[in-house]
Amino acid sequence: MLIDRGLPLVGYRFAVVIMTTGIPNPVDIEFKEVSGLKMSRSIVKNAGMTSLDNQLPTQNLLLKRGVFSSISPLTLANTVESFFWDTRLLRKDILICVLDENNLPQNSWLVSNAYLESWEWDGLNASSNELLIESMSFKYSGIKYVPI
């Protein structure tokens, strides 16, 4: 008996929903690139016994997108967070969904307890005609794969 696995999903149609204090941001969902989706765990061997380490390893999630001329909710949130950069960590949950040709979610990952580690912009070059790209690097310790 054959099982219908459907069609392979494409990696260029996706949406990213960043939730701050449980509130999703429905505006800033389009990104150029997402990398760093990784599930890992630490294994400890002690006296012949194998067990899981109590401390979850942290991972890096990198989001890239074009810089727009108007201020978006995410840009505003990052700007406010930068005022408290040395004193506070604002944790976020990030939902990344792969979409089908009708823009319906097919697979997703929920990244939890992520905090903005760095916010970076590409170099400026007067002899280039490329878009200005901003990169947001998040540290996270929890990820769940959510097939839909």
C-alpha positions as a printed NumPy array, in Angstrom:
array([[ 0.   ,  0.   ,  0.   ],
       [ 1.384,  3.38 , -1.034],
       [ 0.992,  6.432,  1.135],
       [ 0.357,  9.752, -0.604],
       [ 3.067, 12.091,  0.68 ],
       [ 1.901, 14.997, -1.44 ],
       [ 4.31 , 17.196, -3.347],
       [ 7.649, 18.516, -2.112],
       [ 7.32 , 22.012, -0.659],
       [ 9.233, 24.929, -2.121],
       [11.512, 26.948,  0.133],
       [10.786, 30.353, -1.372],
       [ 7.179, 30.782, -0.194],
       [ 7.04 , 31.368,  3.554],
       [ 5.826, 33.748,  6.233],
       [ 7.312, 34.705,  9.587],
       [ 5.076, 35.829, 12.456],
       [ 6.881, 37.393, 15.413],
       [ 4.899, 37.43 , 18.653],
       [ 5.854, 39.825, 21.42 ],
       [ 4.166, 39.158, 24.775],
       [ 1.866, 36.726, 22.963],
       [ 0.629, 39.315, 20.455],
       [ 1.346, 38.432, 16.794],
       [ 2.629, 41.061, 14.386],
       [ 0.585, 40.507, 11.185],
       [ 2.386, 43.283,  9.265],
       [ 6.031, 42.185,  9.301],
       [ 5.648, 38.669,  7.886],
       [ 7.669, 38.919,  4.663],
       [11.363, 38.15 ,  4.804],
       [13.99 , 37.473,  2.163],
       [15.662, 34.664,  4.072],
       [15.333, 32.564,  7.22 ],
       [18.163, 30.369,  8.431],
       [19.03 , 28.578, 11.644],
       [16.026, 26.29 , 12.093],
       [17.651, 23.52 , 14.051],
       [16.594, 21.071, 16.729],
       [19.441, 19.819, 18.891],
       [20.024, 18.509, 22.367],
       [22.994, 17.81 , 24.574],
       [23.741, 14.256, 25.644],
       [25.787, 13.605, 28.779],
       [27.641, 10.375, 29.518],
       [28.455,  9.75 , 33.149],
       [29.762,  6.44 , 34.494],
       [28.366,  4.496, 31.546],
       [24.929,  6.127, 31.825],
       [23.609,  8.25 , 28.966],
       [21.168, 11.044, 29.747],
       [19.987, 14.405, 28.497],
       [21.76 , 17.507, 29.702],
       [19.527, 19.73 , 31.844],
       [20.643, 22.827, 29.947],
       [19.15 , 23.206, 26.461],
       [21.668, 24.394, 23.861],
       [20.981, 27.792, 22.342],
       [20.629, 28.181, 18.596],
       [20.842, 31.155, 16.242],
       [17.936, 32.194, 14.016],
       [18.737, 34.697, 11.274],
       [16.012, 36.717,  9.553],
       [16.816, 38.944,  6.555],
       [14.579, 41.448,  4.791],
       [14.674, 44.658,  2.804],
       [14.637, 47.995,  4.62 ],
       [11.53 , 50.052,  3.814],
       [11.105, 53.806,  3.778],
       [ 8.306, 53.769,  6.378],
       [ 8.607, 52.444,  9.926],
       [ 6.976, 49.063, 10.507],
       [ 5.829, 47.628, 13.876],
       [ 8.892, 45.344, 14.007],
       [11.277, 48.217, 13.291],
       [ 9.56 , 50.273, 15.976],
       [ 9.749, 47.384, 18.483],
       [13.448, 46.823, 17.71 ],
       [14.127, 50.552, 18.083],
       [12.399, 50.689, 21.484],
       [14.234, 47.524, 22.545],
       [17.56 , 49.111, 21.539],
       [17.015, 51.842, 24.156],
       [17.181, 49.111, 26.834],
       [19.833, 47.052, 25.044],
       [22.186, 46.871, 28.044],
       [19.564, 46.141, 30.702],
       [16.672, 44.025, 29.357],
       [15.943, 41.005, 27.165],
       [12.56 , 41.038, 25.478],
       [11.674, 37.436, 24.632],
       [ 9.561, 36.607, 21.6  ],
       [ 7.972, 33.558, 20.013],
       [ 8.475, 33.261, 16.259],
       [ 6.287, 31.159, 13.979],
       [ 7.772, 30.283, 10.591],
       [ 5.358, 28.743,  8.06 ],
       [ 6.05 , 27.229,  4.653],
       [ 3.154, 28.148,  2.362],
       [ 1.6  , 26.336, -0.591],
       [ 0.648, 27.937, -3.917],
       [-2.555, 29.305, -2.297],
       [-0.555, 30.871,  0.576],
       [-1.919, 28.323,  3.055],
       [ 0.489, 26.982,  5.715],
       [ 1.767, 23.457,  5.074],
       [ 4.575, 23.061,  7.623],
       [ 5.756, 25.281, 10.412],
       [ 8.222, 25.731, 13.219],
       [ 7.544, 27.5  , 16.5  ],
       [10.677, 29.078, 17.922],
       [10.171, 29.968, 21.569],
       [11.98 , 32.199, 24.054],
       [13.913, 34.013, 21.327],
       [15.621, 37.302, 22.015],
       [17.198, 39.743, 19.602],
       [20.962, 39.271, 19.782],
       [21.979, 41.591, 16.956],
       [20.443, 43.9  , 14.367],
       [22.634, 44.601, 11.354],
       [22.428, 46.383,  7.993],
       [24.339, 45.624,  4.807],
       [27.054, 48.025,  3.776],
       [26.16 , 51.122,  1.794],
       [27.706, 51.37 , -1.657],
       [27.112, 54.283, -4.05 ],
       [28.18 , 52.22 , -7.085],
       [25.663, 49.435, -6.412],
       [21.976, 49.242, -7.274],
       [21.015, 46.602, -4.685],
       [18.372, 46.768, -1.968],
       [19.443, 47.648,  1.552],
       [19.048, 44.461,  3.643],
       [18.683, 44.287,  7.405],
       [19.515, 41.142,  9.36 ],
       [18.074, 40.237, 12.742],
       [19.825, 37.512, 14.674],
       [17.881, 35.86 , 17.492],
       [19.115, 33.412, 20.125],
       [16.631, 30.723, 21.106],
       [16.549, 27.53 , 23.114],
       [13.19 , 26.037, 22.158],
       [11.865, 24.918, 18.788],
       [ 8.981, 22.686, 17.836],
       [ 8.303, 21.328, 14.363],
       [ 4.567, 21.571, 13.649],
       [ 3.409, 19.631, 10.562],
       [ 0.039, 20.872,  9.333]])
